[in-house]
């Protein structure tokens, strides 16, 4: 099976950075699902407050199950993250690993 990477890139309001980091810490502790191999958050080196979340799943089926099975607290945190982002800066990418 091919791995799947889901990424979200966005910019946050600098005044809300501490709120953002608090939400991300809690989210990272809660994100444990079958087939979710890793969840990492990165900040662009040359652009403070520009972040990217990377989710690595073992398969497309694991990704789809994760999307369907989120608990209420995770949904609340994801909505809060949306409120912390600047305007329409969120960009989503779904990548399928090539089996060569």
Secondary structure in CASP SS format (residue, H / E / C, confidence):
PFRMAT SS
TARGET T0000
AUTHOR 0000-0000-0000
METHOD secondary structure of the structure
MODEL  1
X C 1.00
X C 1.00
X C 1.00
X E 1.00
X E 1.00
X E 1.00
X E 1.00
X E 1.00
X E 1.00
X E 1.00
X E 1.00
X E 1.00
X C 1.00
X H 1.00
X H 1.00
X H 1.00
X H 1.00
X H 1.00
X H 1.00
X H 1.00
X H 1.00
X H 1.00
X H 1.00
X H 1.00
X H 1.00
X H 1.00
X H 1.00
X H 1.00
X H 1.00
X H 1.00
X C 1.00
X C 1.00
X C 1.00
X C 1.00
X C 1.00
X E 1.00
X E 1.00
X E 1.00
X E 1.00
X E 1.00
X E 1.00
X E 1.00
X E 1.00
X C 1.00
X C 1.00
X C 1.00
X C 1.00
X C 1.00
X C 1.00
X E 1.00
X E 1.00
X E 1.00
X E 1.00
X E 1.00
X E 1.00
X E 1.00
X E 1.00
X C 1.00
X C 1.00
X H 1.00
X H 1.00
X H 1.00
X H 1.00
X H 1.00
X H 1.00
X H 1.00
X H 1.00
X H 1.00
X C 1.00
X C 1.00
X C 1.00
X H 1.00
X H 1.00
X H 1.00
X H 1.00
X H 1.00
X H 1.00
X H 1.00
X H 1.00
X H 1.00
X H 1.00
X H 1.00
X H 1.00
X H 1.00
X E 1.00
X C 1.00
X C 1.00
X C 1.00
X C 1.00
X C 1.00
X E 1.00
X E 1.00
X E 1.00
X E 1.00
X E 1.00
X E 1.00
X C 1.00
X C 1.00
X C 1.00
X C 1.00
END
